[in-house]
Amino acid sequence: MTDAFGTIDDYISSFPADIQLILTEVRRTVRRAAPAAEETISYQMPALTLNGRALVHFAAWKHHIGMYPVPTADEAVGQELAPYVAARGTARFPLDEPIPYDLIERMVTALVQQRLGAAE
């Protein structure tokens, strides 16, 4: 199966302007937290890989921005993410509320630390 989107830019541009702004800021936030990660499309959504393995995916849905996976090792971030956790490994940030970009950055930073810690 081929992905419907060739790039993250293609994915973002497929949404209305207000959602494009949110996705663009999510992308910037994720890149800031994981500057060494590479961008790709996986499962028809934006993803970042680190050391050849998927690190985080994000996607826009009708009522929320989804991010996958949720870090498990950072208890403080986990407590802050608790209101947004919808299913195992999934965070949902409602579109009718301010997107917590600072929390997203800490979430991705925790994922990077988990990945790098697992590589040791």
C-alpha positions in Angstrom: 0.0 0.0 0.0 1.3 3.4 -0.9 0.8 6.4 1.4 -1.8 9.0 0.3 0.6 11.8 1.3 4.1 12.0 0.0 5.3 14.5 2.6 4.2 16.1 5.8 3.6 19.3 3.8 1.2 17.4 1.6 -0.6 16.1 4.7 -0.9 19.5 6.4 -2.1 21.2 3.2 -5.0 18.8 2.9 -6.7 20.5 5.9 -8.6 23.8 6.3 -6.4 26.8 7.1 -7.2 26.8 10.9 -6.1 23.2 11.2 -3.1 23.8 9.0 -1.9 26.4 11.5 -2.2 24.0 14.4 -0.5 21.1 12.6 2.3 23.4 11.5 2.9 24.5 15.1 2.7 20.8 16.3 5.3 20.0 13.7 7.6 22.8 14.8 7.1 21.8 18.4 7.9 18.1 17.7 11.0 19.1 15.6 12.2 21.4 18.4 12.0 18.5 20.9 13.6 16.0 18.5 15.9 18.0 16.2 17.8 14.8 15.2 14.7 13.0 14.1 13.7 12.5 10.5 10.3 13.3 9.0 8.2 10.8 7.1 4.7 9.7 6.5 3.7 6.5 8.2 0.2 5.0 8.4 -0.9 8.0 6.3 0.1 10.5 9.0 3.1 12.6 9.9 5.8 10.8 11.8 9.2 11.4 13.1 11.8 8.6 13.3 14.9 8.4 15.4 17.7 6.0 14.8 15.6 4.4 12.1 12.6 3.7 14.3 9.3 5.5 14.7 9.4 8.0 17.5 6.1 9.9 17.3 3.1 10.2 15.0 0.6 13.1 14.9 -2.6 13.5 13.1 -5.6 15.8 12.8 -9.1 14.3 13.4 -12.5 15.9 13.3 -12.4 17.0 17.0 -8.8 16.6 18.1 -5.1 16.3 17.3 -3.9 12.8 18.1 -0.3 12.0 19.1 1.1 8.5 19.4 2.6 7.1 21.5 2.5 8.6 25.0 5.7 8.3 27.0 5.7 5.9 29.8 8.9 6.6 31.7 8.4 10.3 32.7 5.9 10.4 35.6 5.6 14.2 35.7 4.7 14.3 32.0 2.4 11.4 32.4 0.5 13.2 35.1 0.1 16.3 32.9 -0.9 14.1 29.9 -3.5 12.2 31.9 -6.5 14.4 31.0 -5.6 13.9 27.3 -4.9 10.1 27.3 -7.7 8.5 25.3 -6.4 5.0 24.9 -3.2 3.1 25.5 -0.4 5.1 23.9 -2.7 7.8 22.5 -3.1 11.5 23.5 -6.0 13.5 22.2 -5.8 17.3 22.3 -9.3 18.8 21.6 -9.5 21.3 18.9 -12.0 23.4 20.9 -9.4 24.0 23.6 -5.9 25.7 23.4 -3.4 23.1 22.2 -0.8 22.6 25.0 2.3 23.0 22.8 4.6 23.1 25.8 3.2 19.8 27.0 3.6 18.3 23.5 7.3 19.4 23.6 7.9 17.8 27.0 6.1 14.7 25.8 8.3 14.3 22.7 11.4 15.1 24.8 10.4 12.3 27.1 10.0 9.9 24.1 13.5 10.9 22.9 14.9 10.2 26.4 13.2 6.9 26.5 14.5 5.9 23.1 18.1 7.0 23.9 18.0 5.3 27.3 16.8 2.1 25.7 19.7 2.3 23.2 22.3 2.3 26.0 
